[in-house]
Amino acid sequence: SAGPNPNKARRFLVEHPEASHQLLGMLKDAVTRHLVHQIKAGAQIVQVFDSFAGELGPSLFSKFELPILRQIAKGVKEQLKEMNIDPVPMVVFAKDAHFAIEELSKSGYDVVGLDWCT
């Protein structure tokens, strides 16, 4: 099948934790910048998708993804404040992360999206 291979991604996180944190940091910065630009351009709500959350499972998700999701929410709100732009509601959607709903609800977003598995 086409598309990303979750086994390869999971194995990369486990075998190369430092490189994984570095890559996720670069993605965090890019996503934060993109969301701020979207809001500056008039977006009234934004959503962050984490397509691999369920594939990673509770341990890897908590170690790698959750901190990044928190930093994105915090970074967007801080940058908007610096620019004197009113914040907009932010949604986090971590696909199949039924194991992390409580943590996601405390991650700095206004809404936690749920999928059909929840």
C-alpha positions in Angstrom: 0.0 0.0 0.0 1.1 3.6 -0.6 1.8 6.0 2.2 4.1 6.1 5.3 5.1 2.8 6.9 4.2 3.0 10.7 6.6 0.2 11.5 9.6 2.0 9.9 8.6 5.2 11.7 8.3 3.5 15.0 11.6 1.7 14.6 13.3 5.0 13.7 12.1 6.5 16.9 13.3 3.6 19.0 16.7 3.2 17.2 17.5 6.9 16.7 15.9 8.8 19.6 18.2 11.9 19.3 17.6 12.3 15.6 13.9 11.7 16.2 13.7 14.5 18.8 15.7 16.7 16.3 13.4 16.0 13.4 10.3 16.4 15.6 11.7 19.8 16.8 12.0 20.9 13.2 8.5 19.8 12.4 7.2 21.6 15.6 8.8 24.8 14.5 7.4 24.5 10.9 3.9 23.6 12.2 3.9 26.4 14.7 5.0 29.0 12.1 2.3 27.7 9.6 -0.5 27.9 12.2 0.5 31.4 13.2 0.5 32.5 9.5 -2.9 30.8 9.0 -4.4 32.7 12.0 -2.7 35.9 10.9 -4.4 35.4 7.5 -7.8 35.0 9.1 -8.3 31.4 10.1 -10.9 31.3 12.9 -9.9 27.9 14.2 -6.9 25.6 13.6 -6.4 21.9 14.1 -3.2 19.8 14.6 -3.4 16.3 13.3 -1.2 13.5 14.7 -1.8 10.7 12.3 0.6 8.2 13.9 -0.5 8.5 17.6 -2.3 5.2 17.8 0.5 3.5 15.8 3.1 4.6 18.3 1.2 3.4 21.4 1.2 4.9 24.9 4.9 4.8 25.6 6.4 6.2 22.4 3.5 8.7 22.1 4.1 10.1 25.6 7.9 10.2 25.0 8.0 11.8 21.5 4.6 13.2 20.3 2.9 14.6 23.4 5.7 17.0 24.3 5.8 18.3 20.7 2.0 18.7 20.6 2.2 20.7 23.9 5.0 22.9 22.5 3.0 23.7 19.4 0.0 24.9 21.3 2.2 26.9 23.7 4.3 28.3 20.8 1.3 29.4 18.7 -0.3 31.2 21.6 3.0 32.9 22.6 3.7 34.1 19.1 0.2 35.4 18.6 0.4 37.3 21.9 3.8 38.9 20.8 2.1 40.0 17.5 -1.0 41.3 19.3 -3.2 38.9 17.5 -6.2 37.4 19.3 -5.9 33.6 19.8 -8.3 31.3 18.0 -9.6 27.9 19.2 -7.0 25.2 18.7 -8.0 21.6 18.2 -5.7 18.6 18.6 -6.6 15.4 16.9 -4.4 12.4 17.7 -5.7 9.5 15.6 -6.5 6.4 17.6 -4.9 7.8 20.8 -7.7 6.7 23.1 -5.0 5.9 25.7 -4.0 9.6 25.9 -7.3 11.5 26.0 -6.7 12.8 29.5 -3.2 14.0 28.7 -4.4 15.6 25.5 -7.1 17.4 27.4 -4.3 19.1 29.4 -2.0 19.8 26.5 -2.9 23.4 25.9 -5.6 22.9 23.2 -9.2 24.1 23.5 -10.7 21.0 21.9 -9.6 17.3 21.7 -10.9 15.6 18.5 -12.0 12.0 18.9 -12.1 9.4 16.3 -14.6 6.5 15.8 -12.3 4.2 17.9 -13.0 6.2 21.0 
